[in-house]
């Protein structure tokens, strides 16, 4: 073969294994857009994307969250998924051309198949899925992954018309981006979780301090009341009353105490029960007689 003047061998003929490996890599990359990353079943609605842009059938992720051993390689594929809140439910357009060789979904704008041939993205606020180039042709100020953009801070999704900020770095989620992009997305996810955890711990500490301060105040007030009760001092006037009202009440209390101090023991006995408290004694008689006529 070759060197006989009949043909000239090429690189593909001489290095067959490398060409086969490249073809296999493309096939694997293509199948990611066809099958669930966990169950390996064909993607079918409802479909969700994780924070790194990987695709799943939603029921498969729920099974994984309920039982981490439901899929043998689950901990290697998506160990960072802690709950349904980490998932974005996709609003993807089913492919009108059915068939195993056809991608399950297409772009809402260009109708290009989501098969890995061109980059696809999803809007985080609504989940609508588009070919990256087709959406940027409609929204030229759409931010790239991890970057902010300039321009109007409000736009509408071309499919569902929900408003969002296209200039925000979190506006879009790439579908199966390059490995380095996935690493950046994972780093951002872990950093956000750490910040949220620290904020929750700080807030919990503040709440604990408030409760302790409130408990100390309640203890001090109770102790003050007990001390006043033991010393026979009158309770303080209601602080919610106006100063003039509190002054009048204080004056009335002062007069009452002064009047009571001037009463003789016999007069006092007419309004209070005797020491024995037995029915029929003098104090009880006068008290009952006065009360009867006073209330009649």
C-alpha positions, 0 to 999 in steps of 0.5 A: 500500500503506497510507494508503488505509484498507485496511491498515497496513504493519508494520516487517517489510514496510518493512525486509525486508532486516533481517528476512532477515539475522536469519533467516540468522543464526539458520540459521547458528547452528542449523547449527553443531549439525548439521554439523562445523565443519571438514568441514561434514559432518553430525555423527556419532559419534565427535563431539568438542568443542574447548576453545571448545565447537565441534563436530567429527567426530573423523576431520576433526580428525585429518585437519586435525592431519595436514595443516593444508591439508586444509580451507581455512579450518582455520586460521581455525576452530581454529588453537588446536588443537595435538593430540588432547589438546585435544579432549573426546570427547562422549558424546551421545545420538543423536536417536531422530527421524531426519531431515535437519531433526532435530538429530543429538543430544538431551539425556540427561535431557530429550530436548530436541534439541541444535539451538541453541534452548536452551544445551547443556553437556558434563561434562568428566570423562566427556563426557556432553551435557545441556541446561544447564537440565535438568542444573542441575535435577538438580545445583543446585550445578553451577558456571557457566563460569569460576566456582566454586560452593558445595555438596558437592564430589562428585556423580555424572553422571546418565547414566554415574554417574562421580563429579566435582566439580560446584563446580569452574570446569572441571567443564563445557564449554559447547557453542557458547557466546556469543562473549564466553564463547569469548574467555574460554575461549581466554584461559584456554587460552593462559594455561594453556599459557604456565604449563605451558611456563614450569613445564617450562622451570623444571623443565628448568633444575633438572634441568640444574643437578642433572646439572652438580652430579653431574658436578662431584662425579664429577670431584672424586672421580675427581681425588681417587682419581688423587691418592691413587693417585699418592701411594701413599695407601691408599684410604679405608675403605668409608663404608657399613661401621659405625665399629667395623668400619672401625676393626678393618679399619684396625687389621688393615691397620696390623698387616700393614704393621708385620709386612711392615716387619719382614721381611728381604729373603730372607723377602720374596723367598719370597713374591714373584717375583724381579726377573727373574721367570724360571722356576727362580730361587730366589724362584720356587722357594720361592714355588711350593713354599709355594703348593703346600703351602699350597693342598693 
